[in-house]
Amino acid sequence: MLKIADRAFSSRLLVGSGKYRSAQVMHDAIAASGSELITFALKRVELEQPQDDLVTPIQQLGLQLLPNTSGAKTAEQAVFAAKLARQALGTDWVKLEIHPDPNYLLPDPVETLTAAEQLVKQGFVVLPYCGADPVLCKRLEEAGCAAVMPLGAPIGSNRGLISRDFLQIIVEQAQVPVIIDAGIGAPSHAAEALEMGADAVLVNTAIATAADPVAMAEAFKLAVLAGYQGRQAGGRAPSIGRAEASSPMTNFLESL
Amino acid sequence: MEINVNGRPLTAVADLSLQQLLQQQGVNGKAIAVAINDDVVHREQWPTLTLQPGDRVTLVTVVAGG
């Protein structure tokens, strides 16, 4: 089981709800993913326009909603967004994300740590999206964050775990769950994350924009299971510079 | 009185409650949060909170996101 704060999850796959072509496809893909923790964003109400109810079907599945602070450029904005999210969804859980840079959407470490400290003091369960920086992850943990969410690669880039050497250090040192977020573009990337010892991954773009999002959601579910089981079974076999035979090198053929 | 709702000016009757404003604007209250002048207003206070001239009302809802 994956334990975050006071909750236990049987799935180690978190999914985002963005970028789906319809609410129905989103719902079906989330169900197929087996995920129990689903991210949402906030936006201003468009007055005099119909409001879709995205949330009720997810709550009916018994899943935990994880609102994010997307759009926040400063700690102050993120804390405000988290308070609004708590009112809107009735949850203390928040995925803290502060990324002022529009090109790479890289998280601002200073603002993120500042906001995390404030939100923890106000009783939030804080899951911060952050750079793959082992020192920062330790600081976020010390600030009381319930998990850390270092990036594999920039959001939506599908480039996989390009930060893997640093992720490895984070995994080694962390006393809270490590959820690798952002950049995971294929089920094999998710499997690799779990193999290296990450506790979970968060995937959105790669599922939502797949040709068949429901099938891709299931593929990620299986990849996470495979990666986790591989880790539990002893992890990746050691890399060796030359060949080492798997079959017996008997000499019965030499008489021919 | 003049108030501002999500960045748009709005003329409202005096002594309008927040709850009444939401009803007028067709906001059904599901997965909604409200702040007035950047202070989040708890749901229980919506019926009793009376808007003041110049108030900045922020209404947010939940949307899909990663």
Contacts between the chains, C-beta under 8 A, distances in Angstrom:
chain1	res1	chain2	res2	distance
A	16	B	64	7.9
A	16	B	65	6.5
A	16	B	66	3.0
A	17	B	64	4.2
A	17	B	65	6.3
A	17	B	66	7.4
A	18	B	64	4.7
A	18	B	65	4.5
A	18	B	66	4.4
A	19	B	64	7.4
A	19	B	66	7.3
A	20	B	64	6.6
A	23	B	64	7.9
A	26	B	64	6.5
A	39	B	65	6.3
A	39	B	66	5.7
A	40	B	62	5.0
A	40	B	63	6.9
A	40	B	64	6.7
A	40	B	65	5.6
A	41	B	62	7.4
A	41	B	63	5.3
A	41	B	64	6.9
A	41	B	65	2.6
A	41	B	66	7.7
A	42	B	33	7.5
A	42	B	60	4.7
A	42	B	61	7.1
A	42	B	62	6.3
A	42	B	63	7.0
A	42	B	65	8.0
A	43	B	60	6.4
A	43	B	61	6.7
A	43	B	63	4.8
A	44	B	6	4.8
A	44	B	7	7.7
A	44	B	58	7.1
A	44	B	59	6.6
A	44	B	60	5.7
A	44	B	61	7.9
A	45	B	6	6.5
A	45	B	25	7.8
A	45	B	27	5.9
A	45	B	32	6.9
A	45	B	59	4.1
A	45	B	60	6.5
A	45	B	61	5.0
A	47	B	5	6.8
A	47	B	6	6.6
A	47	B	8	7.3
A	47	B	25	5.2
A	47	B	26	7.3
A	47	B	27	7.6
A	47	B	59	7.7
A	48	B	25	7.3
A	48	B	26	6.3
A	51	B	27	7.5
A	51	B	28	6.6
A	51	B	30	7.6
A	51	B	61	6.1
A	53	B	30	5.9
A	53	B	31	7.1
A	54	B	31	7.7
A	54	B	62	6.2
A	54	B	63	7.0
A	54	B	64	6.1
A	55	B	30	7.5
A	55	B	31	4.8
A	55	B	62	5.4
A	56	B	30	7.4
A	67	B	62	7.0
A	68	B	65	5.8
A	68	B	66	7.3
A	70	B	65	5.5
A	70	B	66	7.7
A	80	B	35	7.3
A	80	B	38	6.5
A	80	B	40	7.7
A	83	B	33	7.9
A	83	B	35	7.9
A	83	B	40	4.5
A	84	B	33	4.0
A	84	B	35	6.3
A	84	B	40	5.9
A	84	B	58	7.6
A	84	B	60	5.1
A	85	B	33	7.0
A	85	B	62	8.0
A	86	B	33	7.8
A	86	B	40	7.9
A	87	B	32	8.0
A	87	B	33	3.7
A	87	B	34	7.4
A	87	B	40	5.6
A	87	B	41	7.9
A	87	B	42	6.8
A	87	B	43	6.5
A	88	B	31	5.2
A	88	B	32	5.9
A	88	B	33	3.9
A	88	B	60	6.4
A	88	B	61	6.7
A	88	B	62	5.6
A	89	B	31	6.4
A	89	B	62	6.3
A	155	B	66	7.1
A	156	B	66	7.9
A	202	B	66	7.6
A	204	B	66	3.5
A	205	B	66	7.0
